[in-house]
C-alpha cells in the first residue's frame, strides 16, 4: 500500500482525513482525521472511507479507533 511504502521510506505516520456534510460553504460539515501505526489491527483494515461503511460498522470501529489510533480528532463546523 501507499502507507506501507511511506513507512519504509521513513515518511510515516500517515493521517487519514474524511469529511461529511453539504460542502464547505453550505454547512454543516464534520471533518475527522486519524493516524494509525503501520501495524494497525486487522479489525481496522476496513477503515478506509466512512461513506462506504454502514452505521453499525462505523459504531463498531469507533471504540477501536479511540483505543488504537496514534492520534485522532473530529471537528464540527455548523
TIRO-2110 file (N, C-alpha, C; in Angstrom, 1 decimal):
// TIRO-2110
0.8, -1.2, 0.0, N, 1, A
0.0, 0.0, 0.0, CA, 1, A
0.9, 1.2, 0.0, C, 1, A
0.3, 2.4, -0.3, N, 2, A
1.0, 3.6, -0.3, CA, 2, A
1.5, 3.9, 1.2, C, 2, A
0.7, 3.6, 2.1, N, 3, A
1.1, 3.8, 3.5, CA, 3, A
2.3, 3.0, 3.9, C, 3, A
2.3, 1.7, 3.5, N, 4, A
3.5, 0.9, 3.7, CA, 4, A
4.7, 1.4, 3.1, C, 4, A
4.6, 1.9, 1.9, N, 5, A
5.8, 2.4, 1.1, CA, 5, A
6.3, 3.7, 1.8, C, 5, A
5.4, 4.5, 2.3, N, 6, A
5.8, 5.7, 3.0, CA, 6, A
6.6, 5.4, 4.3, C, 6, A
6.1, 4.4, 5.1, N, 7, A
6.7, 4.0, 6.3, CA, 7, A
8.1, 3.4, 6.0, C, 7, A
8.2, 2.6, 5.0, N, 8, A
9.5, 2.0, 4.6, CA, 8, A
10.5, 3.1, 4.2, C, 8, A
10.0, 4.2, 3.7, N, 9, A
10.9, 5.3, 3.3, CA, 9, A
11.1, 6.3, 4.4, C, 9, A
10.6, 6.0, 5.6, N, 10, A
10.8, 6.8, 6.8, CA, 10, A
9.9, 8.0, 6.8, C, 10, A
8.8, 8.0, 6.1, N, 11, A
7.9, 9.2, 6.0, CA, 11, A
6.6, 9.0, 6.7, C, 11, A
6.5, 8.0, 7.6, N, 12, A
5.2, 7.8, 8.4, CA, 12, A
5.3, 8.6, 9.6, C, 12, A
4.3, 8.6, 10.4, N, 13, A
3.0, 8.0, 10.2, CA, 13, A
2.1, 8.9, 9.2, C, 13, A
1.1, 8.2, 8.7, N, 14, A
0.2, 8.8, 7.7, CA, 14, A
-1.2, 9.1, 8.4, C, 14, A
-1.7, 10.3, 8.1, N, 15, A
-3.0, 10.7, 8.6, CA, 15, A
-4.0, 10.5, 7.5, C, 15, A
-5.2, 9.9, 7.9, N, 16, A
-6.3, 9.7, 7.0, CA, 16, A
-7.3, 10.8, 7.4, C, 16, A
-7.9, 11.4, 6.4, N, 17, A
-8.9, 12.5, 6.7, CA, 17, A
-10.1, 12.2, 5.9, C, 17, A
-11.3, 12.5, 6.5, N, 18, A
-12.6, 12.2, 5.8, CA, 18, A
-13.5, 13.3, 6.2, C, 18, A
-14.5, 13.7, 5.4, N, 19, A
-15.5, 14.7, 5.7, CA, 19, A
-16.8, 14.2, 5.3, C, 19, A
-17.8, 14.8, 5.9, N, 20, A
-19.2, 14.5, 5.6, CA, 20, A
-20.0, 15.8, 5.8, C, 20, A
-20.8, 16.2, 4.9, N, 21, A
-21.6, 17.4, 5.0, CA, 21, A
-22.1, 17.9, 3.7, C, 21, A
-22.6, 19.1, 3.7, N, 22, A
-23.1, 19.7, 2.5, CA, 22, A
-22.1, 20.5, 1.7, C, 22, A
-20.9, 20.5, 2.1, N, 23, A
-19.9, 21.3, 1.4, CA, 23, A
-19.4, 22.4, 2.3, C, 23, A
-18.2, 22.9, 2.0, N, 24, A
-17.5, 23.9, 2.8, CA, 24, A
-18.4, 25.1, 3.0, C, 24, A
-19.1, 25.5, 2.0, N, 25, A
-19.9, 26.8, 2.1, CA, 25, A
-21.3, 26.6, 2.6, C, 25, A
-21.9, 25.4, 2.4, N, 26, A
-23.3, 25.3, 2.8, CA, 26, A
-23.5, 24.8, 4.2, C, 26, A
-22.5, 24.0, 4.8, N, 27, A
-22.5, 23.6, 6.1, CA, 27, A
-23.8, 22.8, 6.4, C, 27, A
-24.0, 22.1, 7.5, N, 28, A
-22.9, 21.8, 8.5, CA, 28, A
-21.9, 20.8, 7.9, C, 28, A
-20.7, 20.8, 8.5, N, 29, A
-19.6, 20.0, 8.0, CA, 29, A
-19.0, 19.3, 9.2, C, 29, A
-18.7, 18.0, 9.0, N, 30, A
-17.9, 17.3, 10.1, CA, 30, A
-16.7, 16.7, 9.4, C, 30, A
-15.5, 17.0, 10.0, N, 31, A
-14.2, 16.6, 9.4, CA, 31, A
-13.5, 15.8, 10.5, C, 31, A
-12.9, 14.6, 10.1, N, 32, A
-12.2, 13.8, 11.1, CA, 32, A
-10.9, 13.4, 10.5, C, 32, A
-9.9, 13.3, 11.3, N, 33, A
-8.5, 12.8, 10.9, CA, 33, A
-8.1, 11.8, 11.9, C, 33, A
-7.4, 10.8, 11.4, N, 34, A
-7.0, 9.6, 12.2, CA, 34, A
-5.6, 9.2, 11.8, C, 34, A
-4.7, 8.9, 12.7, N, 35, A
-3.4, 8.4, 12.4, CA, 35, A
-3.3, 7.1, 13.1, C, 35, A
-3.0, 6.1, 12.2, N, 36, A
-2.8, 4.7, 12.7, CA, 36, A
-1.4, 4.3, 12.4, C, 36, A
-0.8, 3.5, 13.3, N, 37, A
0.5, 3.0, 13.1, CA, 37, A
0.6, 2.0, 12.0, C, 37, A
1.8, 1.6, 11.6, N, 38, A
2.0, 0.7, 10.5, CA, 38, A
1.5, -0.7, 10.8, C, 38, A
1.4, -1.1, 12.0, N, 39, A
0.9, -2.4, 12.4, CA, 39, A
-0.5, -2.3, 13.0, C, 39, A
-1.4, -1.6, 12.3, N, 40, A
-2.7, -1.4, 12.8, CA, 40, A
-3.4, -2.8, 12.8, C, 40, A
-4.4, -2.8, 13.7, N, 41, A
-5.1, -4.1, 13.9, CA, 41, A
-5.8, -4.5, 12.7, C, 41, A
-5.9, -5.8, 12.5, N, 42, A
-6.6, -6.4, 11.3, CA, 42, A
-8.1, -5.9, 11.3, C, 42, A
-8.6, -5.7, 12.6, N, 43, A
-10.0, -5.3, 12.7, CA, 43, A
-10.2, -3.9, 12.2, C, 43, A
-9.2, -3.1, 12.0, N, 44, A
-9.3, -1.8, 11.5, CA, 44, A
-9.0, -1.7, 10.0, C, 44, A
-8.8, -2.9, 9.4, N, 45, A
-8.4, -2.9, 7.9, CA, 45, A
-9.5, -2.3, 7.1, C, 45, A
-10.8, -2.4, 7.5, N, 46, A
-11.9, -1.9, 6.7, CA, 46, A
-12.0, -0.4, 6.8, C, 46, A
-11.2, 0.2, 7.7, N, 47, A
-11.3, 1.6, 7.8, CA, 47, A
-10.6, 2.3, 6.6, C, 47, A
-11.5, 2.8, 5.7, N, 48, A
-11.0, 3.4, 4.5, CA, 48, A
-11.7, 4.7, 4.3, C, 48, A
-13.0, 4.6, 3.9, N, 49, A
-13.9, 5.7, 3.7, CA, 49, A
-15.2, 5.5, 4.4, C, 49, A
-15.5, 6.4, 5.4, N, 50, A
-16.6, 6.2, 6.2, CA, 50, A
-17.9, 6.1, 5.4, C, 50, A
-18.0, 6.7, 4.2, N, 51, A
-19.2, 6.7, 3.4, CA, 51, A
-19.4, 5.2, 2.9, C, 51, A
-18.4, 4.4, 2.9, N, 52, A
-18.5, 3.0, 2.4, CA, 52, A
-19.0, 2.1, 3.5, C, 52, A
-19.0, 2.6, 4.7, N, 53, A
-19.4, 1.8, 5.9, CA, 53, A
-20.8, 2.1, 6.3, C, 53, A
-21.6, 1.1, 6.7, N, 54, A
-22.9, 1.4, 7.3, CA, 54, A
-22.8, 1.9, 8.7, C, 54, A
-23.9, 2.3, 9.3, N, 55, A
-23.8, 2.9, 10.6, CA, 55, A
-23.3, 1.9, 11.7, C, 55, A
-23.7, 0.7, 11.6, N, 56, A
-23.3, -0.4, 12.5, CA, 56, A
-21.8, -0.6, 12.4, C, 56, A
-21.2, -0.6, 11.2, N, 57, A
-19.8, -0.8, 11.1, CA, 57, A
-19.0, 0.4, 11.7, C, 57, A
-19.5, 1.6, 11.4, N, 58, A
-18.9, 2.8, 12.0, CA, 58, A
-18.9, 2.8, 13.5, C, 58, A
-20.0, 2.4, 14.1, N, 59, A
-20.2, 2.3, 15.5, CA, 59, A
-19.3, 1.2, 16.1, C, 59, A
-19.1, 0.1, 15.4, N, 60, A
-18.2, -0.9, 15.8, CA, 60, A
-16.7, -0.5, 15.8, C, 60, A
-16.3, 0.3, 14.8, N, 61, A
-15.0, 0.7, 14.7, CA, 61, A
-14.6, 1.8, 15.6, C, 61, A
-15.5, 2.7, 16.0, N, 62, A
-15.2, 3.9, 16.8, CA, 62, A
-14.4, 3.6, 18.0, C, 62, A
-14.8, 2.6, 18.9, N, 63, A
-14.0, 2.4, 20.1, CA, 63, A
-12.6, 1.8, 19.8, C, 63, A
-12.5, 1.1, 18.7, N, 64, A
-11.2, 0.6, 18.3, CA, 64, A
-10.3, 1.7, 17.9, C, 64, A
-10.8, 2.7, 17.1, N, 65, A
-10.1, 3.8, 16.7, CA, 65, A
-9.6, 4.6, 17.9, C, 65, A
-10.5, 4.8, 18.9, N, 66, A
-10.2, 5.6, 20.1, CA, 66, A
-9.1, 4.9, 20.9, C, 66, A
-9.1, 3.6, 20.9, N, 67, A
-8.1, 2.8, 21.7, CA, 67, A
-6.8, 2.7, 21.0, C, 67, A
-6.7, 2.5, 19.7, N, 68, A
-5.5, 2.1, 19.0, CA, 68, A
-4.9, 3.2, 18.1, C, 68, A
-5.6, 4.3, 17.8, N, 69, A
-5.1, 5.4, 17.0, CA, 69, A
-3.9, 6.1, 17.7, C, 69, A
-2.9, 6.4, 16.9, N, 70, A
-1.8, 7.2, 17.5, CA, 70, A
-2.4, 8.6, 17.8, C, 70, A
-3.3, 9.1, 17.0, N, 71, A
-4.0, 10.4, 17.2, CA, 71, A
-5.2, 10.4, 16.4, C, 71, A
-6.2, 11.2, 16.8, N, 72, A
-7.5, 11.4, 16.1, CA, 72, A
-8.1, 12.7, 16.5, C, 72, A
-8.9, 13.3, 15.7, N, 73, A
-9.6, 14.5, 16.1, CA, 73, A
-10.8, 14.6, 15.1, C, 73, A
-11.9, 15.1, 15.7, N, 74, A
-13.1, 15.4, 14.9, CA, 74, A
-13.5, 16.8, 15.1, C, 74, A
-13.9, 17.5, 14.0, N, 75, A
-14.3, 18.9, 14.1, CA, 75, A
-15.7, 19.0, 13.5, C, 75, A
-16.5, 19.7, 14.2, N, 76, A
-17.9, 20.0, 13.7, CA, 76, A
-18.0, 21.5, 13.3, C, 76, A
-18.4, 21.8, 12.1, N, 77, A
-18.5, 23.2, 11.7, CA, 77, A
-19.9, 23.5, 11.3, C, 77, A
-20.7, 24.3, 12.1, N, 78, A
-22.1, 24.5, 11.9, CA, 78, A
-22.4, 25.2, 10.6, C, 78, A
END
